[in-house]
């Protein structure tokens, strides 16, 4: 989804008309903080999945050693 200059300009003009010039910086800041928290949460989920996956692989290797040995 690529937005060109025209589309972005129209979105900004509509937002300016709806919310007014005093609320736009607050809305932008809130959107940025929300996106930052979302990314942080996704990183934590991915890290947890990686740790659990490595642990499971190690557990499988240990059980295979017990079976073979």
C-alpha positions in Angstrom: 0.0 0.0 0.0 1.9 3.0 -1.3 0.5 6.5 -0.5 1.6 9.3 -2.8 1.9 12.9 -1.9 -1.6 13.7 -3.0 -3.2 11.0 -0.8 -1.2 12.1 2.3 -2.1 15.7 1.7 -5.8 14.9 1.5 -5.6 12.8 4.7 -3.9 15.7 6.5 -6.4 18.2 5.4 -9.3 16.1 6.4 -7.7 15.4 9.8 -7.0 19.2 10.2 -10.7 19.9 9.5 -12.0 17.3 11.8 -9.7 17.7 14.8 -8.4 21.2 14.5 -4.8 22.5 14.6 -4.5 22.3 18.4 -5.3 18.6 18.7 -3.2 17.2 15.8 0.2 17.2 17.6 -1.4 15.4 20.6 -3.0 12.8 18.2 0.3 12.3 16.4 2.2 11.8 19.7 -0.4 9.4 20.9 -0.3 7.4 17.7 3.5 7.3 17.8 3.5 6.1 21.4 0.9 3.4 20.6 3.0 2.2 17.7 6.1 2.1 19.8 4.4 0.1 22.5 3.0 -2.3 19.9 6.5 -2.9 18.4 7.9 -3.4 21.9 5.3 -6.0 22.7 5.9 -7.8 19.4 9.6 -7.9 20.1 9.0 -9.5 23.5 6.6 -12.1 22.0 9.2 -13.0 19.3 12.0 -13.2 21.9 9.8 -15.5 24.1 9.1 -17.7 21.1 12.8 -17.9 20.3 13.7 -18.8 23.8 10.9 -21.5 24.0 11.9 -22.9 20.7 15.6 -23.2 21.7 14.6 -24.8 25.0 12.4 -27.3 23.2 15.2 -28.2 20.8 17.6 -28.7 23.7 15.0 -30.9 25.6 14.5 -33.0 22.5 18.3 -33.5 22.1 18.6 -34.6 25.7 15.7 -37.1 25.4 17.3 -38.5 22.2 20.6 -39.0 24.0 18.8 -40.9 26.8 17.1 -43.1 24.3 20.3 -43.8 22.3 22.6 -44.1 25.3 
